[in-house]
């Protein structure tokens, strides 16, 4: 058994097996498992939302820097870098939880493969103490008795699109998962008043005007926010329905978590953002001196 199977796939499979032993419905087990995973990620999600709040709070300062260094793009970019560094903010921090979930998603795919097409291998993956549970023990010895349906309606081993045809209900499930992913990404993305498009910036660059990297990043983020759910939809329709259910549940629970944290912890996050804002009121002079010193050094080298 590989390291990944031993330390990621096996624990996930046994957690699912434990839930399934209590509620012998694979779909319900996946939903409960997903909720547990999202609750375990709560501290990281909360930290992520603090950063999202700080980024939104920082937008007026970014606008101020753009105006202050409108005719000096090099100083403007350096000033923005100093501002992000001062607030300890990563421009791509909003995708942190998504990246962490990738190994879990890959492991889930492996777990679904085992339950769907390699049930005879369950004995190898199930922990010995888990075999004391009647349902788990029975499933290891009689893998054909596995209930692969969700609420007795949806066969979670099916694909939305396959050689057998199209399952409309699973296509809808994939669409819901993609839309929820879009809403979640939108929750975490910093708001911007600029409606300019990438082609406008490229046109200006063609005329010799240096592009505003922050504005380019914001435009690319908006494009990715729209593109990723579409790509996600076309991936999900070719995956087993069990994974589609996992992704849909993860997106739904994630959106609800974000809403709760933003609403209930808004005071705490506001205090953090305000502290950073107060600290940054002294940044203008330091930024100006630092950026001017850097430019002087760059010019001296040239």
Buried (B, 14 or more C-beta within 10 A) or exposed (E): EEEEBEEBBBEBBBBBBBBBBEBBBBBBBBBBBBBEBBEEBEEEBBEBBBBBBBBBBBBEBBEEBBEBBEEBBEBBBBBBBBBBEBBEBEBEBBBBBBEEBEEBBEBBBBBBBBBBEEBEBBBEBBBEEBBEBEBBBBBBEEBEEBBBBBEEEBBBBBBBBEEEEEBEEBBEBBBBBBBBBBBBBEBBBBEBEBEBEBEEBEEBEEEEEEBBBBBBBBBEBBEBBEEBBEEBBEBBBEBBBBBBBBBBBBBBBBBBBBEEBBEEBEEEBEEBBEEBBEEBEEBBEEBBEBBEEBBEEEEEEE
